[in-house]
Amino acid sequence: MDALFSFRAPPDLKEVDVQGIDSLVGEFVGPTLTLSYDYGRFSNSLSEEEFDGNWTIIDGFRARIARRGNYCGVHFPEVKQAFQAKDPPGVKEPAEEKASREERVLLDEESQRIEKQLGRMKIWNSLTMSIEMDVADAEFCEMIFRTIKFTK
């Protein structure tokens, strides 16, 4: 799988196995901190009611860096845009020279019917990275968060 983003972190962190349900997740553990990330549609938004924070720009994307106790995080609400497929899987446009006019009309009508049912929605993926430390250090967290780079 191609990397969706990269970041720099202390060399003493070791990657541990974690399993995501509907997103790409990762976790790195060190002697004094745990760094984790969740890349998908439903990552933690670090809501303003629960976390103190501010909005900024990192690698050209809007991000919110937030803190609560010894936990700090960064949330990118819109990092990769995907569109729902115009034609659902299984509905293939036949080669024009091989399909009769009637077949093309039927397939086109079916595609339009399914597209209306599903809608044509913009779907945004988001990224949340968090660091939990033994001792809170907001500047250290922000330094790591600012190294995040997204694959273009």
N, C-alpha and C positions, 0 to 999 in steps of 0.2 A: 504494500500500500504506500502510495506517495505521502510524504509528510504534508500535513495541512498547515502546520505552524511549527516554529522552533522557539527556543528560549535558552538562556544561559542560567546556570544555577551552580551552587557550590559543588566541588568535585567529590565531597564525601557522601553525597546523597546516593542511595542505591534504589534502583527501580524494584517495586514489588508488584506481584500479580494482582490485578483487580479486574472485575468483570462488569461491564456496563450493560444496561438493558436496551436502551434506544439511542446510545451515543458513544462517542469515543472517550474513554476515560483512562487516566493514568495516575500513578502515585509514586512518589520518591520519598524515602525516609532517611533521615540522618540523625546524628546524636542529639541535636537540639531543635530540629524542626521536621515537619512533614509538609511536602508540597504536593498538591493534587490538582487535576484539571478535569473538566467535563466539557466536551465539544459536541454540541447537538442542539436540537430545537428547544429543550426544556432545562437548560442549565440554570443554576441559582442566579437570580437577578440581583442579589445583595440589596434588597429593597431599602429605600430610604427610612422606613419605619424601624428597621432592625439594625442598620449599620450607619455609622457616620462616614461620610465620604464626599468626594468631589468628582466632577466630570473632567476628562482630559482627552487628548488625542495620542494614540500609540500606533505606530506604523500606519498612519493615515486613517485609522478607525476610531470612532467614538468609543470611549471606555470609561467606566466608573471604578475608581479605586476607593475601597471602603475598609473600615476597621471596626472591630468590636472585641475588646479585651485583648487576648493574645492571638487573635485570628485576624488576618488581613486578606483581602481578595481583590481581584480585578474582574470586571464583567464587561464583555464586549457584546452588546445586544444584537448587532447585525454585522456578521463577518463574512458570510458567504450566502449568496442568493441563489436559489434554485427554483425552477418553474416546474409545476406539475407537467408531466408528459402530455403533449398535445394528443397523441394517440395512445391509448392504453396498451399494455403488453398484449400481444396476440392479434391485434388488429393491424395488419400490414397492407400497405398500398401495393396492389399488383403492378407489375411492369405494364406500362401503358400499351405497348404493342401486343401483349399477351391477354389483356383483359378486355372483355367486351364493354361497350358503353354502359349496359345495364349493371354489370358487376362493379364498375367504378362508381356509379351513382349509389348503389346499395352500400358499398363500403364507406363512401363519403357521408351518407346519411347516418350510418351507425356511429362513425367517429364523432359527428356533430352531436348526436344524442348522448353519447357517453361523456363528451366534454361538457355539455350542459349540466348533466347530473353531478359530475365531479367539481365543476367550476374550474376556472383557471386561476389558481392562487399563487401568489408569491410566497415562498417559504424561506424564512431567514434562519440560518444556523447561528448559534451564539457560542461564546467561549467564556467559561468562568475558571479562573485559576485561583487557588487559595493556598495560604501558608499559615500553618499553626505552629507557633514557636513556644519554647519554654519561657522566654522573656520577650514581650512585645517590642518590636523594632520596626516602626512604620517606614523609616528611610531605607532600611535593608530590603523590605518587601517591595517598595516602589522601584528600587534599583533593579530587582529581578524582573518585575512586571514590564519595565521599560525596554527589556531586551527581547520581548516577544515580537516575532516577525511572521507574517502570514505568507504562504505560498501564493504567488500571483497567478 
